[in-house]
């Protein structure tokens, strides 16, 4: 029996309007035409299976190792699995990019923690806690006024949510 680690990363893109009505709007903005076959969940699943079957053992192992590295340092981000999968996808895309492959010097130690995990952790922490007299104290807010783990996960469900993410360098 074969076990695959790779998540069905771009499944939403392949399902079409039935499952995700906002997808058509996003595609029309980006000018990407849709074919009839790309809307089928079965065709999306078949494309995913074909991609997994064509992966080398090295690539499979590399993806598992990369995910475990992302997960192992993620701290509270582990409670937002959709966010963690997005981080993994970005890391995997970067690893396979010419920018990374042509890099001579390694990235600085701790870059992932400083630029990815720590800002996310601080955002999540600041939703529920505030500093009073130098100590963290639970905020007096109703649950509906706090962005929680589920709300963060929901951001990654559809392309429109991901499109709302703005990085520091725009």
Secondary structure as UniProt FT lines:
FT   TURN            9..10
FT   HELIX           11..15
FT   TURN            17..19
FT   HELIX           22..30
FT   HELIX           36..39
FT   HELIX           41..53
FT   HELIX           57..72
FT   HELIX           75..79
FT   HELIX           81..96
FT   HELIX           98..101
FT   TURN            109..110
FT   HELIX           111..112
FT   HELIX           113..117
FT   HELIX           118..128
FT   STRAND          129..132
FT   TURN            133..134
FT   STRAND          135..138
FT   HELIX           143..145
FT   HELIX           149..155
FT   HELIX           159..163
FT   TURN            168..169
//
